[in-house]
Amino acid sequence: MQTLKNDPPACTGNLLAMRDTLEVLGGKWKLLILHYLITRDGESNSFKEMERNIVGISAKMLSKELKSLEENKLIHREEMNTKPKTVQYSITMYGRGAADIIDSLVEWGRKHRLELLTAE
């Protein structure tokens, strides 16, 4: 990695941390999926329920994003012993750590929408 002139070490470290965060949580759907699972913690969250309730997401995209979130230890996938086979998803303790980030984004989004609606 190339160091830029006059780049304080803390800045470089912060930028790397931000890039890591965006890689794990970035995209159109991951934060919405996490928010869904956090707000439904303790409930049964099947793939079909999530596909139906997260408006606009395709089954293929949901599957892809769930795999990524599971690989990053933010969610837990459990295959149920049923016929036909069903899979339940839940937020992990580590994944719950994203709740503050999500809450901040929701609050900022509300303020931003209000700002646009009340702008002259």
C-alpha positions, 0 to 999 in steps of 0.5 A: 500500500502506498502512503500519501505525503502528509497523510497522518497515520490515523487518517489512513487507519480510519480510511482502511477501517471505513473501507472494511466497514463498507465492504461488509455492510455496503450495497443496497440490501445488507443493512436492510436485511440486518435491520429486518433481523434485528427488529425481529430478533427471537422470531422465526425468519425464513427465507420466504418471509424475508423475500416477501417482507423486504420489498424489491429484493429478488430471491437470487440477491437475498440468497447472495447477501445472506451468504455474505452476511453469514460469512462475516458472522453477522447472521446465523443460518439454521437448517430446520429438520422439516419437509420441505426443508426450511431455513431460519435466519437470525442475527448474531450477537456480533451482528447486533453491534450494527444496530447503532449504525443502522439506528443512526442511518435511519435517524439521518434518513428521516432528517434528510427526508424532512429537509428535502420536503421543507426546503424552499 
